[in-house]
Every structure is written in C-alpha cells, then in structure tokens.
Amino acid sequence: MKKLTVVVYALLLVALIVAPFVGAYPVFVMKLMCFALFASAFNLLLGFTGLLSFGHAAFLGGSAYVAGYTMKAWGFTPEVGLLLGTLTGAALGWIVGVLAIRRQGIYFAMITLALAQMLYFVALQAKFTGGEDGLQGVPRGKLFGLLDLSDDRVMYYVTLVVVVGAFALIVRTIHSPFGQVLKGIKENEPRATSLGYDTHRFKLLAFVLSAALTGLAGSLKTLVLGFATLSDVHWTASGQVILMTLVGGLGTLSGPMVGASIVVLLENKIGELGHALAQLTSIEWFNTLGESVTMVTGLIFVVCVLAFRRGVMGEIIALLGRRKRPRPAA
C-alpha cells in the first residue's frame, strides 16, 4: 500500500507538472490547487483531530483580504503578502480557537460559525475590502524580485511548489508524534487526558496550524485570481470545504484533494456537461444544469453519504485493504 501510494502521488505530481503543456488552463488548475490545499488544511482539523469547524471561511477570506490589500495598497512583494496572509490566518485561528476549543460537538461548531459571521460583516462594512464589490486589481508582482508572476505559466509553477510544500507539511505533521496524539484525541479524548496530555493545548495547536494553512490557501488564491470577494469569507465557503472533505474521504490524505477537484469541476463545468447531455438525449432540461449547481452538488453529497460513507478515496482505500488482506486457512 505504501509503494502504491508513493507511485500515485508521483504520477499526480508529474501530471500537474506537464498540465500546462497539454492544454490545461493554468488559472483554473491553480484555483483547483488552492481549494485542494484549503480542504487538506480543514481535513487536518476534522479528519485527524475530530473538530468540526463551521467557520473556516473566516481564515480563508480574512487572509485573502489582508494579503490582497497589502500587495495592492502598500506595494508589498508577493512573498511578503503570502507570509502576512498566512500569519493572519494563524492569528485568527488562535483567537477563535481560544474562545471555542473548550467546547465540544455542536457548541464548538456554532461558536466558530458565529465568530466567522462577525468577520463577514466586518468585511462587508470595511472600506479597504471594497464591500460588495470586493477587493479588485491585486497585482501579482515579482517573486523575490526575480520571477514575474504576471506570466501565468510562472505563476502556475510557483503555486504548485507552494501547494506541494504545504501538503508535505501536512503529511509530516500527521505522521509525527504530534499527529499521533491528535489521532488519539479524536479516538478517545478522556484516555489521552489520562495519559498526561494537555488535550486543549494540542487541539489549539492543530486549530492554529489548520487556520494558518487555510490562510495560505486564501492568500495564494487572491494572488492567482487578482481579487478577493465576500464569497471567500461567507459561511457557504465553510460549507463547501466540509462538502469537499466528506465527498473525497474524511481522515484520508488524498480525499480532500479528490473532493476539491470534484466540487470545483462541477461548479465550473456543469453547464458544459448539461449542454452535452441535452444534445445526446434531446432533453432540454439538461440545459438548465448550469443554473442549478447547488442542487447538483447537494445531490452528489446525498449519494456519497448513502453509498460512499467513507468518501470516494475512503472507499477505494478500504477496497484495496480488503484485497491485500490474507485469506484465512481452510
């Protein structure tokens, strides 16, 4: 299984490296990678620590606004903007975590949602965010004064390096002693407490790390697209990342990436798919699928919950595990 996992990740990395040369639209793939990082950061909190946050949009959108504003208004370089965005996510994560981490279950989720909505209304009213118009015209600039990010291909490979590095950090965290403690807290928090671990401190650290990586995803998304909008900080973004994680496979490393790919592809390509189905079946209703993205994603979520309770990658990993398991002797 480990060898197969390494091979799959290597093939995925090669596919991403050659994607711009085989006709893939770089900006779309970069957007997909940003959401994959967002979902992976959220999965670190929910899938490996057992904390369901309804407020992760606050870290995505808040960091996006800070990074975008500092690069546009203050002329900061891209690397400084990304760093400030990441630090903003970590700071917001610490504030929210300190207030919510001692609660459990639905109370924890509702506190994170309430605080995230407070930040949404701040973004709606503040002048520097642009209100309903959003923060527009964020320049890409030059990375370290050398790499011109206005070239989509250069921006693509910088994004790929950042996302791969962040994912490697998540993998290292999960397989470290710290990650093993997080798994223990998820499985049985009272037992972890009885072993002498300060579970509140570990959960707070996991929350801050997840928020920081989410802030990196939001900052990178703003740099790629050149704008930050209220949709980045709205509660629907928090629901979207939950959907990505559950569809892909909760508690798996590859699941959030697969889930993010499915959701983003549906949101951007469902109209084209509907037109193709309409031409194939002569049913005009399929032409309206592009206007019903929420309905389609909701239907997919229901199907996954009923048929793939472990998520897409969770079911595949379980299937491979059953095939590798030795049969009992007759």
C-alpha positions in Angstrom: 0.0 0.0 0.0 2.8 2.4 0.8 4.5 1.7 -2.5 1.2 2.2 -4.4 0.6 5.5 -2.5 4.0 6.8 -3.5 3.5 5.8 -7.1 0.1 7.5 -7.2 1.4 10.7 -5.7 4.4 10.7 -8.1 2.1 10.3 -11.1 -0.2 13.1 -9.8 2.8 15.4 -9.4 4.0 14.6 -12.9 0.5 15.2 -14.3 0.4 18.6 -12.6 3.9 19.5 -13.9 3.0 18.7 -17.5 -0.6 20.0 -17.4 0.1 23.5 -18.9 1.8 21.8 -21.9 -1.1 19.5 -22.7 -3.8 22.2 -23.0 -4.9 22.6 -19.3 -6.0 26.2 -18.5 -3.3 27.3 -15.9 -5.6 29.7 -13.9 -8.3 27.0 -13.5 -5.8 24.4 -12.3 -4.2 26.9 -9.9 -7.7 27.7 -8.5 -8.3 23.9 -8.1 -4.9 23.5 -6.2 -5.8 26.4 -3.8 -9.1 24.7 -2.9 -7.3 21.4 -2.6 -5.0 23.0 0.0 -8.0 24.6 1.7 -9.7 21.2 2.0 -6.5 19.4 3.2 -6.0 22.0 5.9 -9.6 21.6 7.0 -9.2 17.8 7.0 -6.2 18.1 9.4 -8.7 19.6 11.9 -11.8 17.4 11.3 -10.4 14.2 9.9 -7.4 13.8 12.2 -8.4 15.8 15.3 -12.2 15.4 15.3 -13.1 19.1 15.5 -15.9 20.2 13.1 -15.4 23.9 12.4 -18.2 25.9 10.6 -16.0 29.0 10.5 -13.0 28.2 8.2 -14.2 30.7 5.7 -13.0 33.4 8.2 -9.4 32.2 7.8 -9.7 31.8 4.0 -11.3 35.2 3.4 -9.6 37.2 6.1 -6.2 36.2 4.9 -7.2 36.8 1.3 -8.2 40.4 2.1 -5.1 41.1 4.2 -2.7 39.7 1.6 -4.5 41.4 -1.3 -4.7 44.8 0.4 -1.1 44.8 1.4 0.1 43.9 -2.1 -2.2 46.4 -3.8 -2.2 49.4 -1.4 1.2 49.1 0.2 3.1 47.6 -2.7 4.3 44.6 -0.7 6.0 41.8 -2.7 4.2 38.5 -3.3 6.2 36.6 -0.8 5.5 39.1 1.9 1.8 39.2 1.0 1.6 35.4 1.3 3.5 35.4 4.6 1.2 38.1 6.0 -1.8 36.2 4.8 -0.6 33.0 6.5 0.2 34.8 9.7 -3.3 36.4 9.6 -4.9 33.0 9.3 -2.8 31.8 12.3 -3.7 34.8 14.4 -7.4 34.5 13.6 -7.2 30.8 14.3 -5.6 31.4 17.7 -8.4 34.0 18.6 -11.2 31.7 17.5 -9.5 28.6 19.0 -9.0 30.2 22.4 -12.7 31.0 22.5 -14.1 27.8 21.1 -11.7 25.0 21.9 -13.0 24.2 25.4 -16.4 23.4 23.9 -17.3 20.2 22.1 -19.6 19.0 19.4 -22.3 21.3 18.2 -21.3 24.1 20.7 -17.8 24.2 19.2 -19.2 24.3 15.7 -21.7 27.1 16.5 -19.1 29.3 18.2 -16.8 29.0 15.1 -19.7 29.9 12.8 -20.8 32.9 14.9 -17.2 34.3 15.0 -16.8 33.7 11.3 -20.1 35.6 10.5 -18.8 38.5 12.7 -15.8 38.7 10.4 -18.1 38.5 7.3 -20.0 41.6 8.5 -16.7 43.4 9.2 -15.6 42.6 5.6 -19.0 43.8 4.3 -18.7 47.2 6.1 -15.0 47.9 6.0 -13.7 50.4 3.3 -10.5 48.6 2.5 -12.3 45.4 1.5 -14.4 47.1 -1.2 -17.7 45.9 0.4 -19.9 44.0 -2.0 -17.6 44.8 -4.9 -14.7 43.0 -3.3 -11.0 43.9 -3.4 -10.1 44.1 -7.1 -7.0 44.5 -9.1 -4.5 42.8 -6.9 -1.1 42.8 -8.7 1.0 39.6 -8.9 4.3 41.4 -8.9 7.7 39.7 -8.9 8.6 36.9 -6.5 11.8 37.8 -4.7 12.2 40.5 -7.4 13.1 37.9 -10.0 10.2 35.8 -11.1 7.5 37.8 -13.0 4.2 36.3 -11.8 2.2 38.1 -14.4 3.1 35.2 -16.7 0.5 32.5 -16.0 3.0 29.7 -16.5 5.5 31.1 -14.0 2.6 31.7 -11.5 1.4 28.2 -12.1 4.7 26.6 -11.1 5.1 28.9 -8.1 1.6 27.8 -7.0 2.5 24.2 -7.5 5.6 24.5 -5.3 3.7 26.2 -2.5 0.9 23.7 -2.5 3.2 20.7 -2.7 5.3 22.1 0.2 2.2 22.8 2.3 0.8 19.3 1.6 4.2 17.8 2.6 4.0 19.7 5.9 0.5 18.2 6.5 1.8 14.7 5.8 4.8 15.2 8.1 2.5 16.6 10.8 0.1 13.7 10.6 2.9 11.1 10.8 4.8 12.9 13.6 4.3 12.2 17.4 2.2 15.3 17.5 -0.1 13.9 14.8 -0.4 10.6 16.7 -1.6 12.5 19.8 -4.2 14.3 17.6 -5.4 10.9 16.4 -5.6 9.7 20.0 -7.6 12.7 21.0 -10.0 12.1 18.1 -10.5 8.4 19.1 -10.7 8.8 22.9 -10.0 12.2 24.4 -10.5 11.1 28.1 -7.9 8.4 27.6 -5.5 10.9 26.1 -6.0 13.1 29.1 -5.5 10.2 31.5 -2.1 9.6 29.8 -1.0 13.1 30.8 -1.5 15.0 27.5 -2.9 18.5 27.7 -5.6 17.9 25.1 -6.8 21.5 25.0 -3.3 22.7 24.1 -2.9 20.0 21.4 -6.3 20.9 19.9 -5.5 24.6 19.9 -2.2 24.0 18.1 -4.0 21.9 15.5 -6.6 24.6 15.1 -4.0 27.3 14.6 -2.0 25.1 12.1 -5.1 24.4 10.1 -6.1 28.1 10.1 -2.6 29.1 9.0 -2.6 26.7 6.1 -6.1 27.9 5.2 -4.8 31.4 5.3 -2.0 30.4 2.9 -4.6 29.0 0.5 -6.7 32.2 0.6 -3.7 34.4 0.1 -2.5 32.3 -2.8 -6.0 32.3 -4.4 -6.0 36.1 -4.2 -2.6 36.3 -5.8 -3.6 33.9 -8.6 -7.0 35.5 -9.4 -6.2 39.1 -8.6 -9.2 39.7 -6.3 -10.9 38.8 -3.0 -14.6 38.8 -2.6 -17.2 38.4 0.1 -17.8 34.8 -1.1 -14.4 33.9 0.4 -15.5 34.8 3.9 -19.2 33.8 3.7 -20.5 30.8 5.6 -21.1 29.0 2.3 -17.3 28.7 1.8 -17.2 26.8 5.2 -20.0 24.5 4.0 -18.2 24.0 0.7 -15.0 22.8 2.3 -16.9 20.4 4.5 -18.6 19.0 1.4 -15.2 18.6 -0.3 -13.7 16.7 2.6 -16.7 14.4 3.1 -17.0 13.6 -0.6 -13.3 12.9 -1.0 -12.9 10.9 2.2 -12.6 12.1 5.7 -9.4 11.3 7.5 -7.5 10.4 4.3 -4.6 12.4 2.9 -5.8 12.2 -0.8 -9.5 12.5 -0.1 -9.7 16.3 0.3 -7.8 16.8 -3.0 -10.2 14.5 -4.8 -13.2 16.1 -3.2 -12.0 19.6 -4.0 -11.4 18.5 -7.6 -14.9 17.1 -7.9 -16.7 20.1 -6.4 -14.6 22.7 -8.3 -15.0 20.8 -11.6 -18.8 20.6 -11.1 -19.1 24.3 -10.3 -17.2 25.3 -13.4 -18.1 22.6 -15.9 -21.6 21.6 -15.0 -23.0 23.9 -17.7 -21.0 22.3 -20.4 -21.9 18.8 -19.2 -25.6 19.8 -19.2 -25.4 21.0 -22.8 -23.6 17.8 -23.8 -26.3 15.7 -22.2 -29.1 17.8 -23.8 -27.6 17.2 -27.2 -27.1 13.5 -26.5 -30.6 12.8 -25.0 -32.6 15.7 -26.6 -33.9 16.6 -23.2 -33.9 20.3 -22.8 -33.9 20.3 -19.0 -30.2 19.4 -19.0 -29.5 22.9 -20.4 -30.6 24.3 -17.1 -28.0 22.4 -15.1 -25.6 25.3 -15.2 -28.1 27.3 -13.2 -28.6 24.5 -10.6 -25.0 23.9 -9.4 -26.1 23.9 -5.7 -28.8 21.3 -6.4 -26.4 19.0 -8.3 -23.7 19.2 -5.6 -26.3 18.6 -2.9 -27.5 15.5 -4.8 -23.9 14.2 -5.1 -23.4 14.8 -1.4 -26.6 12.8 -0.6 -25.4 10.0 -2.9 -22.0 9.9 -1.3 -23.5 9.8 2.2 -25.7 6.9 1.3 -23.4 4.9 -1.0 -19.9 6.0 -0.1 -19.9 6.7 3.6 -16.1 6.8 3.7 -16.0 9.1 0.7 -14.5 8.3 -2.7 -11.0 7.8 -1.6 -12.0 6.2 1.7 -14.0 3.5 -0.2 -11.1 2.9 -2.6 -8.6 2.5 0.2 -10.9 0.2 2.1 -11.4 -1.9 -1.0 -7.6 -2.2 -1.6 -7.1 -3.1 2.0 -9.6 -5.9 1.8 -7.9 -7.3 -1.3 -4.5 -7.2 0.3 -5.7 -8.9 3.5 -4.6 -12.6 3.6 -7.4 -15.1 3.5 -7.8 -17.5 6.5 -6.5 -21.0 6.0 -9.1 -23.6 5.2 
